[in-house]
Amino acid sequence: MQYLLIQTLVLPKGCEPPQLDVLLCPTARDGYPSRLFFAQQVKGPRPFSWNANGVRIGERHWHAFSWRIGGSNLRLAQILTSHLSALQ
């Protein structure tokens, strides 16, 4: 599997923490067409179903909430933006 590490990503307004490292898996994983992993759980405008906690990838632990995006021919920036839309 391929991953894209984005360090110190600024999250949408109202998120806590306001920035952190994320790991984007743009291909199918865990029954999702793509996944966005966070270095820690994020508090946002609504509660999330954190169904991946402490997943070990690349010598680090990551967290992901249940969020499915549509579209199969999206560019990396579109995949990331779609995942981050859950935090708005």
Steps between C-alpha positions, in 0.01 A plus 500: 500500500608852432459785746552873487624661823389860542675662792340771711183522289281793604153363576170683442404770750359363825710182508715408795791471453505767229778321310668161500661237280270294280560196284295461184445156354350581156420138419256249644566393857285355782189493280529870407600635159759719678592591859636804676691420818572758771791508743241535779123513529356836401212678671282671243154651465337159546602166649676249275499123498871433553510141375877479445702579811870451544547348155873452449622632164856608431619471860221729629152456642209649306127554547216519246127553524233342287459719191441384146562730205355458151665504162757261365701733278582771752839667518696488826401856594133417438522186715659696783245782473213250501630338818554836668144609417385274785673739741301805393 
